[in-house]
Amino acid sequence: MTKQPEDKELTQRRQGGEAAMPDLQNAPDSRNIAIDKVGVKDIHYPIVVMDRSKERQQTVARINMYVDLPHHFKGTHMSRFVEILNQYHGEVGIDRMGAVLREMKQRLDASRAHLELEFPYFIEKRAPVSGAASLMEYQCRMAGSLGEIYDFVLGVTVPMTSLCPCSKEISARGAHNQRSAVNVEIRYRDHVWIEELIEWVEGCGSAPVFALLKREDEKALTEQAYDNPMFVEDVVRAVTERLLREPNVTWFRVQCENFESIHNHSAYASVERNQSG
């Protein structure tokens, strides 16, 4: 049987000829404009997060990966971001973010790299009276940057109930309340558990929120909220006071949004503090 001649392109690939293919990303750009962040956004990917009670919790994150781009390069190599992510498959988490960022800088020839993760995190909570157990979901965020130094920010969104003090004061019967979302981001010196941060925040509203409640629990939480009315301003101040008591926390931002039940808008308040000392 006569051997057919091998495809020329295939031969080049087998001989490493792919390196000779045009690389437009590395082509020069004459506009003299550097780019602060360029990369891939909104990758859904499995990660592992440290769990205070079970050591490790698997979840799925939405991931953004960026690097800076010098003015003389036309573009970056987008495929390398995903290659790096796959390289750390099953290991992407808070304890490996520094390694991922270093790999991004090296592989993409960058001076600064950014990695952002947003993911659901689940904590078992027990209802206040019945003790009924359920898994409560919290949205969490991790953001790391590596230039000359490494910077890391941990964030959580904690839902809670807030009852309006004004409504309680002026109403003959009852008071309106609403669901609140408290977004907290922190920088810290030593490790802070996600559960720990959530606990600091959760005690600062009129009442906490649960995934599962029996009637006796609903009664207790309704009365707790009524006895502890809070404006949106009260919530951010209460969280601020709590975080200021933590010497391990060097910087924080607190934002609260009340999804009003009797207004066609939300109420909002924010506090940011640097206590690096």
ABEGO torsion letter per residue (X at the ends): XBBBBBBAAAAAAAAGAAAABBBAAABBBAAGBBBABBEBBGBBBBBBBBBAAAGBBBBBBBBBBBBBBBAABABBBAAAAAAAAAAABGABBAAAAAAAAAAAAAAAGBABBBBBBBBBBBBBBBBAAAGBBBBBBBBBBBBBBBBABBBBBBBBBBBBBBBBAAAAAABABEBBBBBBBBBBBBBBABBBBAAAAAAAAAAABABBBBABBBAAAAAAAAAAAAABBBBAAAAAAAAAAAAAABAABABBBBBBBBBBAABABBBBBBBBBBAAX
